[in-house]
Structures are given as C-alpha cells and as structure tokens.
C-alpha cells in the first residue's frame, strides 16, 4: 500500500504509487507514528523542494525527522507552494530567491498558499506556472498548456486567449518564474518538444 505522501498542484497530499522526480517536505514531521496523516498538512511554513537523490543520503519517507513528500517535478512543487531547498539545491535556491531573505519569503508565501485562487490571464503567465481549467491542472510551456497527472504530462493544448483558469502557482513564485527562473520539468513534458 502506498503512503499518503504524493503532492498534486493544488498542494493536496495523496496515496498513489507514482513518485515523480523531486521530493521535499513542509518544515518537519506532521505524520503520525503509524505513518499515516491526521488533519495536519505541514509542520511549519518552510515548504521545500529537494533533489530525489543527493550524495547517497537515504532516509525513511515517514521516519522520525520529517514527513517526506514527492512531486512529479519542480513545476508541480512550485504550484503546490514549495521553494528550492538550500541544503541539497543551494545554487538553484539562491537563483530562486535572489536577495530575498528566506524567513520573509516563506512568511509571504504561506499567506498566499492559504488565500483563495485568482483568475489568471493565460497570455501573461510565464513558463512553469500552473493553472486550473475545468478541474484539471495545466502547466504553461511556451505557446502550450500541458495537462498534469501523477504519472506525467498527458496532453498538450494551445494556450488560447479565450481560455480562462485559476492560477495555482502563488503570485510570489509566479513573479520569480516571470523574472527568468527555470524550474525542472518531468521528462514527459519533452514529448512535444522543449517549447
């Protein structure tokens, strides 16, 4: 049986077999001793996205230290409100935050995670942002929208001005994407080319 530790673009945590290519946590341990989740969905406002494999380190997904979470890719993690980790992804974390202080950014981001989603102008969104359209999540990639699933991106459709959706990626992260940060994509996004 799969543990409840796979995150979707809305930030919800599910029990599915697929693991994706990124992991992370939400500031510590929030699972119970029997490796299940109660009502809590984070330990602190420090939500990070980590390398799946780093320098041979291994830990239990729901061990004593923290609750490990898994994402299809960094695009999914960003949509769910996670930022790059300063421990295993220091270079990317610095590029992501620039001069911003981690504490200040995480405080702003946590408020945005809990706020209602807003309608987005799809023409103005940067690559790597995610939107919800008719109950499905789509990642923006060049002139296209890629439909998300736990197993990978499964459909491409053109980004038309007539489309409307709710922005899943928090405004603070969307601004960083707009400024040029390049998130990691799952390999399934490449089936339609890189742009």
N, C-alpha and C positions, 0 to 999 in steps of 0.2 A: 504494500500500500504506500502511495506517495505521501510525503509530508506536506503540510499546508505551508509552502514557502516560495511559491512562484507568483511574481507580481505582474499585473496587467497594466496598461497605460493609464487607467483610472486610479491606480495605486491600491487596488484591491488585491488580496492575497488568496491564492487558490492551491488546491492539491491536485496537481497534474504531473504526468510522467516527464514531459519535456523540461529541459533545464536551461537552454539558451547558452550564450557565450559570455555572460557577465554575472557577477554576484555582488552582494552588498549587505548593508544592514541599516537599521534605524536606531542607532545610538546605544545598543546594548541588548540585553536579554529581555524579551517580553513573552516567551513561550513558557508553558507550564512544565513541570518535571516529567510528565508523560509524553513530551514532545508534541503537544497539541497547543492550539491557540485558544485563549479565552476572548474577552472583549477588547483587550488592549491590542493596538496595531503599531505601536512604537514605544521605545524606552526614553528617547529624548528627541530634540528637533534636529539632531545631526544625522541626516539620512545620506548615506554614501553609496557610490557605485565603484566596485573593485574589479581587479583582474580575477578571472576564474581560477587561474593557476599563477602563483607567484613564488619564485625561488624555492619550489618544492615544499612549501608550507602546507600542512593539512590540518583540518580541524573538523569536528563533528558539526553538521549543519544546524542541529539544535542541541548544542552542548552546553557547558557551564558558562562560557564567556558572553556569547551574544547569539541572537537569532539570525542565522544566515538566510538571505533572500536571493532569488535567482531571477534574471531578466533575459528576455530574448536577445537584447543588445543594449547599447548605451542609449540609443534613441528612446527605447521603452523606459529605461531607468529615469531619464530626464523628464519624460512625460509624467511619470509617477512621482516626481518631486525629489529625486536623488541627484547629488552632485558628485564629481570625481573625488576619489579618496586621496588624501595627502600621504598616506603610508605606502601604498603599492603603485600609485599613479601620480606621483609628485609633479612631474613635468606637465601632465595634462591638467592637473588640479590648479597649478599656477597659471597656465594659459587660460583656464576657465574663469578663475576669479580675478585675475589681474591684480589690481591694487586693493580690492575689497578685502576686509577682514572676515575671516570665517564666521566668527560669532555673529557679526552684524548681518552677513548674508543669510546665514541659517535662520536667524530670527525673522527676517523679511520673508524668506521662502516658506517658513512654516505657516505664517499668516495666509499666504497665497494658496498653500495646499488646502487649507480648510475653507477657503472662500468659494462661493458658487462659481461655476464655469461661465465664461462670457462668450458671446457670439464672435466669431473671427471672420475677418476679410481674408479669404484664402489667397487672394492675389498678393497680399503683403507679407505672407509668412515665409520665414527662412527655411532652408533645408534642415531637416531633423526635428522640426516642430510636429506635433501630432494634434489631430482634430477628431472629434466625434461627428459622424454623419449617419443619420438614421440608425443609431445604436451600435455602429461599428467604428473602430479606431483606424485612422489612416495617417500615415507618415508622409510629410511633404518631402519630395525629392525632385528637384528641378521642376519641369512642367507637369509632373505627375503626382498622384497620390497613391500610396501603396497600402493595401488593406492588410492590417496586422492580424496575426493569430499566434497562439503559443508555439506553434511549430515553425513559424516564419511568415514572410510576406507572401500572400497567396493571390493577389490580384493587383493589376495596375489600371488606373483610370486617369484621364487627363484632368488637370486642375483647371476647371472652367470657372469663369467669373460668376456664372449663375448658381454655383454650388454655395451652400451655406452650412456652417458647422460650428460646434462649440470647441474652443481652444482647450485642449487637455494639458498642454505644457504650460507651466506657470509663466507669468509675464516676465519675471526676473531671469528665468532661463531662456525664454524666447529672445529677450534682448541680447543675451550673450551669444546665442546662435546667429542672430542678425549681425552682430559685430564680427563674426567670422569663425567662431569656434566650430570645429569639425568633429562631430561625435562618431563613435564606432557603430557601424551597421552590421546586422546579421548578413551572412553570405547570400541568403535568399533574396535580398534586395538587389543583388547584382544581376539577376536573371533577365532584367530588362535593360541592362547597360548601367554605366555609372552615373548617368544624368538623365 
